[in-house]
Amino acid sequence: MSAFEDIPDRLARLKRRGMYRQRRVVDSAVAREVAIDGRHVLNFCSNDYLGLANDQRIRDAFKAGVDRWGVGAGASHLVCGHTAAHHELEEALAEFTGRPRALLFSNGYAANLGTINALVGTHDRVFEDRLNHASLLDGGWVSRAAFHWYEHANVVDLEQGLAAAAAGRTLIVSDGTFSMDGDRAPLDELVSAGRRHDAWIMIDDAHGFGVHGSGGCGLVDPARYGLADVPVLMATLGKAIGTFGAFVAGDEALIEFLIQRARNYIYTTALPSSIAVATLKSLEIIVDEEWRRTHLQALIRRFRSGAERIGWELRPSDTPIQPIVVGEPDRAVAMSRGLEARGVLVTAIRPPTVPVGTARLRITLTAGHSEADIDRLLEALAEVRESVAEG
Ligand SMILES: *Cc1c(COP(=O)(O)O)cnc(C)c1O
């Protein structure tokens, strides 16, 4: 008898608790409308915040990249997989973020794990916001540094922890925008806490990069935050940028150190160069087309005022992530189904992705939506509210 024979029971338990996850098979490119189960529905769950994942110019750049570089990179960056296309993208990302250097990773999960694990170890300390993304938490655990939580966005709690911790190398890690709540980290306070306690700050700007700041530079705007304020900046390319991959930006020494020590950088195949070519095109568009950010902000305001008018309680978020917390997983799932029946796709997010009792509808808005799309979403939300009983 293997100890693993209880796996079917564990699955059954997840089903009973309304926590069983099933993948939806999408039958179209990511856009404001997607095809699911033979129907077209309005999509309010992608992270394609600027509506670029399916942009013709980026598609063309990607195809040209395949013609120039082939498909697979064939090796890791340190062996012979680091091409001129990767190199050019790293230089463009450094310029975009106003930092001396940037280092490409295959995805954000790997970048976070690899970076934290390279920066701290057994004799060090890592402080993480309770609502940090799983990849940041995993990075802290894998590093074997002493792991400290602080209450969500609570710098007083953080500073108490910092004051009580032994002296030595300390890394404070936070999402820039929290992925399931849409609120932003208290960056100024984190930076001053870091200064007072001689700790380094690492910000994961997965949801802010491309969306906020001048030219889409993200939440860690170089006009406001220098390298000494936020030594480690990480962001992903699979969200607003519309392609794939991630990067860390910082000073020369940080990037050279990660090249030597980040295991998720060293022991993995480089991204396809065509992705780098497509991403370069996307960065150009993001700088040139300010209207995408302006339009997105207008949609966010329209959604929030409309939702408040029909009596929904919203989280304090001025980002494209606009969750509606409904409590129990079953209720979130029922509402998500109700919305889909009305032609609107919104995912139900349940524990363990979010704390128990805070299952929610995670609505994401993109520059690809129109004002009429927002109004349709609001109408559908008002209808499901009537049809799905409280609690
Ligand atoms: C999506 C996300 C990641 C992971 O990035 P991938 O490139 O999708 O692996 C990391 N951190 C945050 C905050 C994210 O939202």
The ligand as an SDF file (V2000), in Angstrom:
LIG
                    3D

 15 15  0  0  0  0  0  0  0  0999 V2000
    1.9950   36.5690  -12.9250 C   0  0  0  0  0  0  0  0  0  0  0  0
    2.8900   36.9220  -11.7800 C   0  0  0  0  0  0  0  0  0  0  0  0
    4.1500   36.3330  -11.6340 C   0  0  0  0  0  0  0  0  0  0  0  0
    4.5940   35.1860  -12.4990 C   0  0  0  0  0  0  0  0  0  0  0  0
    4.9650   35.6180  -13.7720 O   0  0  0  0  0  0  0  0  0  0  0  0
    4.9350   34.5690  -14.9660 P   0  0  0  0  0  0  0  0  0  0  0  0
    5.7770   35.2050  -16.0110 O   0  0  0  0  0  0  0  0  0  0  0  0
    3.5220   34.3970  -15.3520 O   0  0  0  0  0  0  0  0  0  0  0  0
    5.5500   33.3060  -14.4390 O   0  0  0  0  0  0  0  0  0  0  0  0
    4.9640   36.7750  -10.6210 C   0  0  0  0  0  0  0  0  0  0  0  0
    4.5500   37.7300   -9.7600 N   0  0  0  0  0  0  0  0  0  0  0  0
    3.3310   38.2960   -9.8440 C   0  0  0  0  0  0  0  0  0  0  0  0
    2.9290   39.3420   -8.8640 C   0  0  0  0  0  0  0  0  0  0  0  0
    2.4630   37.8950  -10.8590 C   0  0  0  0  0  0  0  0  0  0  0  0
    1.2500   38.4230  -10.9190 O   0  0  0  0  0  0  0  0  0  0  0  0
  1  2  1  0
  2  3  1  0
  2 14  2  0
  3  4  1  0
  3 10  2  0
  4  5  1  0
  5  6  1  0
  6  7  2  0
  6  8  1  0
  6  9  1  0
 10 11  1  0
 11 12  2  0
 12 13  1  0
 12 14  1  0
 14 15  1  0
M  END
$$$$
